Every structure is written in structure tokens, then in C-alpha cells.
């Protein structure tokens, strides 16, 4: 948990360098926190992983975090819900 917290702080402080397209930094998978989303060097929103139900989180932990994974993506003021 402490390692995940430290990696989450590193994700929140991400600043892209020499990237023209869309980017975000995804290093830890155990915390479902918002990750800043950039287009070039401009902060445009966030990406947040989530599981629709808590039991899916535990199944995802066993089989890999792409199982039942969904994403909430905010670009400018628009929010997109991408479900598994």
C-alpha cells in the first residue's frame, strides 16, 4: 500500500517531455486514482481506472487488472465512461 501511494504521487506529478500526442503516466495499478491526461505539454483532463462492482476488483487482482476494468476519462469538461 505504501509503495502504491508513492507511485501514485509520482503519477500525479507526471509532466510529458517531447511528446506531441496524448499521454498519461500509469505505473501503479492497485489504487484507482485519477492520472493527469496531457495533449503535448497541456493538461487536458484525467484518466481514472475503476471497477463497476467491488467483487470485480478482487477478481481483477487475481487474474490481472484488465479483467472487468473500466475507465472514466475527462477531456476538458466532457466525461467519457469506457466500460469493459
C-alpha positions as CSV (number, residue, x, y, z in Angstrom):
1,X,0.0,0.0,0.0
2,X,2.8,2.4,0.9
3,X,4.6,1.7,-2.3
4,X,1.4,2.2,-4.3
5,X,0.9,5.6,-2.6
6,X,4.4,6.6,-3.5
7,X,3.9,5.6,-7.1
8,X,0.5,7.3,-7.2
9,X,2.2,10.6,-6.2
10,X,4.7,10.1,-9.0
11,X,1.8,9.6,-11.4
12,X,0.1,12.9,-10.2
13,X,3.4,14.8,-10.8
14,X,3.9,13.5,-14.3
15,X,4.9,16.1,-16.9
16,X,5.4,14.9,-20.5
17,X,8.6,15.7,-22.3
18,X,8.9,15.7,-26.1
19,X,5.5,14.1,-26.6
20,X,3.2,15.7,-29.1
21,X,0.2,13.4,-28.7
22,X,-1.9,12.2,-25.8
23,X,-0.2,10.8,-22.8
24,X,-0.6,9.8,-19.1
25,X,1.7,8.0,-16.7
26,X,0.4,4.6,-15.5
27,X,2.9,2.9,-13.1
28,X,0.7,1.5,-10.3
29,X,-2.5,-0.4,-10.7
30,X,-3.7,-1.1,-7.2
31,X,-5.1,2.4,-6.4
32,X,-8.0,3.7,-8.5
33,X,-6.9,7.3,-8.6
34,X,-7.0,10.0,-11.3
35,X,-4.0,10.2,-13.6
36,X,-3.4,13.5,-15.4
37,X,-4.0,13.4,-19.1
38,X,-2.0,15.6,-21.4
39,X,-2.0,16.5,-25.1
40,X,1.5,17.6,-25.7
41,X,2.5,19.5,-22.6
42,X,-1.0,20.9,-22.0
43,X,-3.1,19.3,-19.2
44,X,-6.4,18.4,-20.7
45,X,-8.1,16.2,-18.1
46,X,-7.6,12.8,-16.4
47,X,-7.9,9.1,-16.8
48,X,-9.3,7.0,-13.9
49,X,-9.5,3.3,-13.7
50,X,-12.4,1.7,-11.9
51,X,-14.4,-1.5,-11.4
52,X,-18.2,-1.3,-11.6
53,X,-18.5,-3.6,-8.6
54,X,-16.1,-4.3,-5.7
55,X,-16.0,-8.1,-6.3
56,X,-14.7,-7.4,-9.8
57,X,-11.7,-5.6,-8.2
58,X,-10.7,-8.7,-6.3
59,X,-11.2,-11.0,-9.4
60,X,-9.1,-8.5,-11.4
61,X,-6.4,-8.7,-8.7
62,X,-6.2,-12.4,-9.1
63,X,-6.4,-12.6,-13.0
64,X,-4.8,-9.3,-13.9
65,X,-6.1,-5.8,-13.6
66,X,-7.5,-5.7,-17.2
67,X,-10.3,-8.1,-16.0
68,X,-13.6,-6.0,-15.6
69,X,-11.6,-2.9,-16.0
70,X,-13.4,0.3,-16.9
71,X,-12.1,3.8,-17.5
72,X,-13.5,7.3,-16.7
73,X,-11.9,9.8,-19.0
74,X,-12.3,13.5,-18.7
75,X,-11.2,15.7,-21.6
76,X,-11.8,19.4,-20.9
77,X,-15.2,19.4,-19.3
78,X,-16.5,16.2,-21.1
79,X,-16.5,12.9,-19.2
80,X,-16.4,9.6,-21.0
81,X,-17.3,6.3,-19.4
82,X,-15.5,3.3,-21.1
83,X,-16.8,0.1,-19.7
84,X,-15.4,-3.4,-20.0
